[in-house]
Amino acid sequence: MSLRRRFAAVLTLPLLGLALSACGNENESASGGDTETITVTDALGDEEVPLNPKSVVVFDMGVLDTLDTLGVDAVTGVAKGGATPSYLKKYEGDDYVAVGDLFEPNLEAIPRAKPDLIIVGGRSASMHDTLEDTFEGVPVLDMSVDQNAYLDSSRKNILTLASIFEKEKQAEEILAGYDERIAAVKKQASSAGKGLVLLTSGGEVTAYSLNSRFGFVHDVFGVPAATGELGDSESRHGEAVSFEFIRKVNPDLLYVVDRDSAIGEDGKSAEEILDNALVKKTNAWKNEKVTYVDAEAWYIVIGGLTSLGTLIDDVEKSLA
């Protein structure tokens, strides 16, 4: 077991005005070598990593999103074989070593990428210790997003990655713009009615609570929850619901995530599934307030710099 896992620290960051110093980053020279390093804080604690590493292996789509948005060209290996977002398709090419998928690393392929930094997170977080033990001397960061503090955690991770590649100013400018937009959204949301997040998959419908992976709709953007019946659910995966339940809850705003579309599965679209007599009786349907969100940003690319902006786009659209 990783020593850092034994001494994992919990880091809480303020929502607005987050200073770079809050990331706990510290530049220093590597003892006994020429490589300059920086100490950063990830989900497991402090880790010393190279400053401006030349070869990075990435097992998380949110991290890949952020590095790509910041113009970092040090990625040499990526997780493939899963649902790569459309705007990151270039990383499926032969220029990038296929180092496994989001759930299992290819330990034989990783050395071909010659990494001086490996990054996991979210779905791939469980492989952290295996990678750290196998590739001794190569730092492994866990950039998982805390679902109970989605915005704070995403911001912290974005700024941490930016500091490693000396892209802090660029990241801070983008995040400052997001802060302004989120503040405006929260003001609108307070009087826009109550919302419910649904996910469709394989013809089934799942609803999500305040404590779920999509709880940010309520705690970040300020959309009041349409029901308290899901409020005590601790499952980030939501709860299967019927069309009768949706009619009973009668949300004013519906946010719909089409999982099959996000992962490239065939089957009925979310629009087809919700084209139902009971759903059509809800305020959301009657008032044309059913928003089919960007499923890649909501389901695949968690906490990325571009995907975070897409979440804001979708909620802004729902309130227009």
C-alpha positions, 0 to 999 in steps of 0.5 A: 500500500502507498505510504501517501495513502496511509497519510492522505490529507483532506484539503478544502478550498474556497469556492471563489478567489482561490489563490494558487498558493492554496494548492500547496505547491512549492518549487525546489531543486531535486536533490542530487540532480538537475531536474527542477521539481515542484511539490503538489497536493493530490487526492492522497497527499503531497507528492514531488513531481518534475516541473514541466515533465517531458513525458506524461502518461494520463489515465483520466479524461478530465486531466487530459481535457485540462492539459489539452486546453492549456496547450500542454504537449507533454502527453505521450501515453493515454488510456484508450479503448473506452469512450474518448470525447470527440474533442480529444479524439487526436489522442487515439492516434498512433502518436500516443502510446495506448497504456491500457484503459480507464480501469486496467493499465497495460504494464508492458506498454507503459514503458514505451511512453517513457513517463516521468509522470503518471496521472490517474483519477476517478475511474482509474484511481484504483490502479494508483498503488499498482503503478507506483509500485511497478514504476518505482521512481516515477511519481503517480498523481491521483487527480480524482474529483471529490463529488461532494465538492465538485467545483472546489475540487475541480478548480484545485486539480486544474490549478495543480496541473497548471502549476506543474506546467507553469500555465497558472495565469492561463488557468486562472483567467479561464476560471475567473471567467467561469466564476462570473458566469456561475454567479450569474447562473445562481442568481437566475436559478434561485427563481427558475423553479425546481430541477431534476437530473435524469440519466438514460441508459439501455432504455432505463431512467435513473434520477440523481440526488443532491449527494450524487455525481450530478449534485453540482447542479444544485450545490454549484449552480443553485438549482433547487432540488425537485424532490427530497425523496432522493435526498438521503441517497448516498449513491453517486450512481443514482436511483432507478425511477419510473415515469410515474415518479417523474410525473409525481415529482413534476420538475420545472427543469429537467437535465437529461444525460444520455449515457449510451450516447456518451459511451458510444452504445447503440439503443434508444436515445434519451429523447425517445425514452422520455417521449412519454405521456407521463413525462409530457405532463410535467412542467418542464416538458410543458414549458420546454425546459427539458435540457439534453446536456452534453453527455461527454462533459457530464459523464466522461470528462469529470473536472476538466477545464473545457468540460467545466465550461460546458457544464456552465453552458448547459445550465445557462441554456436551461435557464434562458 
